[in-house]
Amino acid sequence: MFDFLQHGFTTLSHGLIGYIIPFLFVLTIVVFFHELGHFLVARWNGVKVLTFSLGFGPELAGFNDRHGTRWKISAIPLGGYVKFFGDESEASTPSAEALQNMTVSERKDAFHHKRVGQRAAIVAAGPIANFLLAIVIFTCLFTFFGKPSTTAKVDSIQAGSAAEKAGFQSGDVIASINGKPITSFSDMQRIVGISAGEQLSVTVKRGDANVDLKATPEQREVKDSFGNVHRLGVLGITRATTAGEATTERVDPATALVLGVKETWFVVDRTFSYIGGVFTGREAADQIGGPMRIAQISGQVATIGLTALIHLAAVLSISIGLLNLFPVPLLDGGHLLFYAVEAVRGRPLSERAQEMGFRIGLGLVLMLMVFATYNDILHLAGS
């Protein structure tokens, strides 16, 4: 076991050298906009912001703005935080003694003396900023680079596959799945990929007629171009693209915005589907990754080009936004849970209850980090 883990760390040390810059590029964009959401809404609500930090730990560089906020880059680039006036720590836990001894004018600047609705808006602004960032990125990509489009045509069918059992024929063009129009082969792959074991109602164009089929994708392990293994639903059909068939459809900004929202929702829906599958046993938890996996993927995607790396930043932004909305104390969702209880009770939870909540939240976050890191080491050792 020790040799296995040692091999994982050796692989990591060699691999991450080429991944650090893409990783920091992607993570810095996502963290900056998350914290900027907190920062802007806090300012709009009259809260004094003491610190805006990219990273944790000792400060590497920084400056003070005219409002007294310290903007800085810290040594550990695995996140960031905004510290408000009245906070005891970077996790925005209140300092009871400091809050009690504040003057009337100081209370106006303190986060914890704001109305519960204002505090909730400030906390929710971080994840919301992540979703908005993703929508903006997707919209720009669709506007300036277009939407890849290849007809969802069936060129060949694997023997014994789900497609053969369902009655697909070579030459069929998939028109819709479960009533949703299919405009490209990639649209079909997305739906099928997340539907392993689920029966799908598929309408295909066969000559001049529409034919309705019932197909149940089989789950298979599929390797991408970098050798990473993904468990996806597969029908067993292939598309032999010829010259001129693979096109990129340019769209206007309004259509690109709609596509950007749909793309963002797809990632959200896929994430919830995966998490639900983990709890019900349909999905394996070994797909949960941490900073090492993100670094590896960032380096791999960077070899494709800047556009692909920016697309990854959008996907990661959505993931971080969702993670922060989990109702776990220490995360934004935990704070929102406390504020919801406060709104119902008419008063905040006791200091002891909040302290216990933060301790439990810290424990859960640490366990998730350890589990994700363990998965990362196994993944890297096996790659």
Buried (B, 14 or more C-beta within 10 A) or exposed (E): EEEEEEBBEEBBEEBBEBBEEBBBBBBBBBBBBBBBBBBBBBBEBEBBBBBBBBBBEEEEEBEEEEEEBBBBBBEEBBBBBBBBBBBBEBBBBBBEEBBEEBEEEBBBBBBBBBEBEBBBBBBBBBBBBBBBBBBBBBBBBBBEBBBEBBBBBBBEBEEEBBBBBBBBEEEBBBBBBEEEEBBBBBBBBBBBBBBBEBEBEBBBBBEEEEBEBEBBBBBEEEEEEEEBBEBBBBBBBBBEEEEEEBEEEEBEEEBBBEBBBEBBEBBBEBBEBBBEBBEEEBBEBBBBBBBBBBBBBBBBBBEEEEEBBBBBBBBBBBBBBBBBBBBBBBBBBBBBBBBEBBBEEEEBBEEEEBEEBBEBBBEBBEEBEEBBBBBBBBBBBEB
